[in-house]
Structures are given as structure tokens and as C-alpha cells.
Amino acid sequence: MPRLRPMPAITPIEYGGLQAAFDHFNAGLFNRTLQDVMIVYQRRAHSFGHFAPDRFAVRAEHHRTRHELSLNPDGFYGQTDQQICQTLVHEMAHLWQHMHGKPSKGGYHNREWAAKMKSIGLYPSNTGKPGGKETGSQMMDYIIAGGPFDKSFAELAAKKWKLNLQSAVRPGSTRGGANSKTKFTCPLCRCNAWGKPDLGIACIACGAQMKAAQVSASYDRQAA
């Protein structure tokens, strides 16, 4: 039996890439004002990314804590590296507000957070498109062409940066991950529903076809 060629350990490669991206955007978009966090992959339903303060305690010094920034690999399927970094920076904006601003309770995306997002080149929108609401409990965003984030990612990509993993396609699923779901919104009453990306769904009250949100949008729900 032929011997398998040894492969390099993927954990330091993948998480090293996440750390490199965090450091790059911290320097380029936040003037190095963000403290280091624990970055993890976590399959959190209905969320591409999530920021949660003080989720880790230092074992040797229990009074010291570290914040958590998680990305959902189920949401990587069909996304570009830039779109995944879009989610990363969205959560970094929550970290910035936690450290330097006044976040609202319950993970609400308020005006201060929205202003910071626009200043770094990501425009908040509950639809993921121009014209949507800029504040709310669950918020998406779109990239401002030629803005700070767009330029900063181009600099990162020029260094041949990339991520290597995403959730695997499982039996019976045509998309990455069993938890991959898409937000559908009624264009009339703005009510939302969640389902498989290829689901055909209509709002009974309005009799209108519900529209799927763009896969490239990022949003989160911040835990209390």
C-alpha cells in the first residue's frame, strides 16, 4: 500500500490566516485601536458572523478575559474571500464600539455603529442593498466601491492571502453545511422568513413573492 504524503497541519494555517486578516484590517481601517480577540469558526444558525465580549477567561488569571469573534463556515459556501472578510470587518466594528463607543443592548445595530461602518467602507442595510434601513437588530451591509475596505482588501489579496476551508457539502444537501439558510423578505410588509437558498416562498398576507437576501451580506446577533 502506497504511503500517504504527509500534509501540513491545517489549524495553524487557517487560524493564522484569520489572525493575519484581523491584524491587517485593524491597522488599515481601525488605526490599530482594537485589542486582540479569540477568533473561532462556529456554526451559529442564521448568522454569518458574531461578536461576543468577555467569552474567554485566562486560565492562570481568571479576572482577565478575552473577547470572541466567530465566523460561520456554513456561510462561506459560494462567497469570495472578500465577502468573508466583509463579515470579519463587520464584527470588528462591533468590537470597536464595545471598546470605544456605546453599544445598544441586545445586539442592536445603532447609529454610532452604522456611522463607523460607513467610515470604513461598508454601508449598513437591512436588505444588503442600497436603500435599506441602516439600523436594526439583524443587519447586513454592502461594500462601498473604492472605499477604505475595498482598497484594504485589495492590499491583503495582493499578498496572496486566502482562506482554505468552508463547511463540507453533506449527503442530501446541495449547499455547504446543513445549517445554511437564507433570509427571505416580503417587499411590501418587510416580514422575514428563513429557508433553503433555492426555496420558493410567498407572503400570504400580501400575496407577494418574498425575495432572498444577497449571500454576500453579513449580519450578526450579539449575545447578551
C-alpha positions as CSV (number, residue, x, y, z in Angstrom):
1,M,0.0,0.0,0.0
2,P,1.5,3.4,-1.0
3,R,2.3,5.7,1.9
4,L,0.2,8.9,2.0
5,R,2.1,12.0,1.5
6,P,2.1,14.0,4.8
7,M,0.1,17.2,4.7
8,P,0.9,20.3,6.7
9,A,-1.2,20.9,9.8
10,I,-4.3,22.9,8.7
11,T,-5.2,24.5,12.1
12,P,-2.2,26.9,12.3
13,I,-2.6,27.7,8.5
14,E,-6.3,28.5,8.7
15,Y,-6.3,30.3,12.0
16,G,-3.1,32.1,11.2
17,G,-4.8,33.4,8.1
18,L,-7.7,34.7,10.1
19,Q,-5.3,36.4,12.5
20,A,-3.3,37.9,9.6
21,A,-6.6,39.4,8.2
22,F,-7.6,40.7,11.6
23,D,-4.2,42.4,12.1
24,H,-4.3,43.8,8.5
25,F,-7.7,45.4,8.9
26,N,-7.0,46.6,12.5
27,A,-4.1,48.6,11.1
28,G,-5.7,49.8,7.9
29,L,-9.2,50.5,9.0
30,F,-9.1,51.0,12.8
31,N,-5.7,52.6,13.3
32,R,-4.6,49.7,15.5
33,T,-7.1,50.6,18.2
34,L,-8.7,47.1,18.5
35,Q,-7.4,44.7,21.1
36,D,-6.7,41.1,20.2
37,V,-9.6,38.7,20.3
38,M,-10.1,34.9,20.1
39,I,-11.2,34.2,16.6
40,V,-13.1,30.9,16.1
41,Y,-15.2,29.1,13.5
42,Q,-18.6,28.4,14.9
43,R,-21.7,27.1,13.2
44,R,-24.3,29.5,14.6
45,A,-27.7,29.3,12.9
46,H,-28.8,32.3,10.9
47,S,-25.5,34.1,11.4
48,F,-22.5,34.6,9.2
49,G,-20.5,36.2,12.0
50,H,-20.8,37.1,15.7
51,F,-19.0,39.2,18.3
52,A,-19.4,38.4,22.0
53,P,-17.4,40.2,24.7
54,D,-15.6,38.5,27.6
55,R,-16.3,34.9,26.4
56,F,-12.9,33.5,27.4
57,A,-11.1,33.7,30.8
58,V,-7.3,33.4,31.1
59,R,-6.8,30.2,32.9
60,A,-3.9,31.5,35.0
61,E,-5.6,34.8,35.7
62,H,-9.3,34.3,36.0
63,H,-10.0,38.0,36.3
64,R,-8.6,38.6,32.8
65,T,-10.9,37.9,29.9
66,R,-10.7,37.9,26.1
67,H,-13.5,38.7,23.6
68,E,-14.7,36.3,21.0
69,L,-15.2,36.9,17.2
70,S,-16.7,34.0,15.4
71,L,-17.3,33.3,11.7
72,N,-19.7,30.6,10.4
73,P,-18.1,28.3,7.8
74,D,-21.6,27.3,6.7
75,G,-21.9,30.8,5.3
76,F,-18.6,30.6,3.3
77,Y,-20.1,28.4,0.5
78,G,-20.4,30.5,-2.6
79,Q,-18.7,33.5,-1.1
80,T,-15.4,35.1,-2.2
81,D,-12.6,35.8,0.3
82,Q,-13.5,39.5,0.1
83,Q,-17.1,38.7,1.2
84,I,-15.8,36.6,4.1
85,C,-13.6,39.4,5.1
86,Q,-16.6,41.7,4.9
87,T,-18.2,39.7,7.6
88,L,-15.0,39.8,9.7
89,V,-14.8,43.6,9.5
90,H,-18.5,43.9,10.3
91,E,-17.8,42.1,13.6
92,M,-14.6,44.1,14.1
93,A,-16.8,47.2,14.0
94,H,-18.8,45.7,16.9
95,L,-15.5,45.2,18.8
96,W,-14.6,48.8,18.1
97,Q,-17.9,50.0,19.5
98,H,-17.6,47.8,22.6
99,M,-14.2,49.3,23.3
100,H,-14.6,52.9,22.3
101,G,-18.3,53.6,21.8
102,K,-21.8,53.0,23.3
103,P,-23.3,49.7,22.0
104,S,-27.0,49.2,22.4
105,K,-28.5,46.4,24.4
106,G,-29.4,43.1,22.8
107,G,-27.0,43.4,19.9
108,Y,-29.0,46.3,18.2
109,H,-27.0,47.9,15.4
110,N,-27.4,51.6,16.3
111,R,-26.4,54.9,14.6
112,E,-23.0,55.0,16.1
113,W,-22.2,51.6,14.7
114,A,-23.7,52.5,11.4
115,A,-21.6,55.6,11.1
116,K,-18.4,53.7,11.9
117,M,-19.3,51.1,9.3
118,K,-19.7,53.8,6.6
119,S,-16.4,55.4,7.6
120,I,-14.5,52.2,6.9
121,G,-16.2,51.5,3.6
122,L,-19.1,49.1,4.5
123,Y,-22.6,50.5,4.1
124,P,-25.2,49.1,6.6
125,S,-28.5,48.0,5.1
126,N,-31.1,45.5,6.4
127,T,-31.6,44.3,2.8
128,G,-27.9,44.2,1.9
129,K,-28.7,46.6,-0.9
130,P,-28.8,50.5,-1.3
131,G,-31.9,52.0,0.3
132,G,-32.4,49.6,3.2
133,K,-32.6,50.6,6.8
134,E,-29.2,51.4,8.3
135,T,-30.0,50.3,11.9
136,G,-31.8,47.3,13.4
137,S,-31.4,44.0,15.3
138,Q,-30.2,42.0,12.3
139,M,-28.1,44.0,9.9
140,M,-26.4,43.3,6.6
141,D,-24.1,45.6,4.6
142,Y,-22.7,46.1,1.2
143,I,-19.2,47.2,0.1
144,I,-18.7,50.8,-1.0
145,A,-16.8,50.6,-4.3
146,G,-13.4,52.2,-4.0
147,G,-13.9,52.8,-0.2
148,P,-11.5,52.0,2.6
149,F,-12.5,48.4,3.0
150,D,-12.4,47.8,-0.8
151,K,-8.9,49.2,-1.0
152,S,-7.7,47.5,2.2
153,F,-8.8,44.1,1.0
154,A,-7.1,44.6,-2.4
155,E,-3.9,45.2,-0.5
156,L,-4.4,42.0,1.5
157,A,-5.2,40.0,-1.6
158,A,-2.0,41.3,-3.3
159,K,-0.1,39.5,-0.6
160,K,-1.6,36.2,-1.9
161,W,-3.7,35.9,1.3
162,K,-6.5,33.4,1.2
163,L,-8.7,31.1,3.4
164,N,-8.6,27.4,2.7
165,L,-11.7,25.9,4.4
166,Q,-15.5,26.0,4.3
167,S,-18.2,23.6,5.5
168,A,-18.4,20.4,3.5
169,V,-21.4,19.5,1.4
170,R,-23.2,16.8,3.3
171,P,-25.4,14.0,2.0
172,G,-28.7,15.3,0.9
173,S,-27.5,18.9,0.7
174,T,-26.5,20.8,-2.4
175,R,-25.1,23.7,-0.4
176,G,-22.3,23.9,2.2
177,G,-23.5,22.8,5.6
178,A,-26.8,21.6,6.8
179,N,-27.5,24.9,8.6
180,S,-27.1,27.0,5.5
181,K,-30.2,29.1,5.3
182,T,-31.2,32.3,3.5
183,K,-33.3,35.2,4.7
184,F,-36.4,36.0,2.6
185,T,-38.1,39.3,2.9
186,C,-41.6,40.4,1.7
187,P,-41.1,43.6,-0.5
188,L,-44.4,45.0,0.8
189,C,-44.7,44.4,4.5
190,R,-40.9,43.6,5.1
191,C,-41.7,40.5,7.1
192,N,-38.9,37.9,7.1
193,A,-38.7,34.1,6.8
194,W,-35.8,31.7,6.7
195,G,-35.3,28.7,4.4
196,K,-33.1,26.9,1.9
197,P,-31.4,29.2,-0.6
198,D,-33.5,27.8,-3.5
199,L,-36.8,27.9,-1.7
200,G,-39.8,29.5,-3.4
201,I,-41.8,31.4,-0.8
202,A,-44.6,34.0,-0.8
203,C,-46.1,36.3,1.9
204,I,-49.7,35.0,2.4
205,A,-50.9,38.4,3.8
206,C,-49.6,40.4,0.9
207,G,-49.7,37.8,-1.8
208,A,-46.2,38.8,-2.9
209,Q,-43.1,36.7,-3.7
210,M,-40.6,37.0,-0.9
211,K,-37.1,37.9,-2.1
212,A,-33.9,36.3,-0.9
213,A,-31.1,38.4,0.7
214,Q,-27.8,38.6,-1.1
215,V,-25.5,35.8,0.1
216,S,-22.6,38.3,0.3
217,A,-24.3,40.3,3.0
218,S,-23.1,39.9,6.6
219,Y,-25.1,40.2,9.8
220,D,-25.0,39.0,13.4
221,R,-26.9,38.7,16.6
222,Q,-24.8,39.7,19.6
223,A,-25.4,37.6,22.7
224,A,-26.3,39.4,25.9
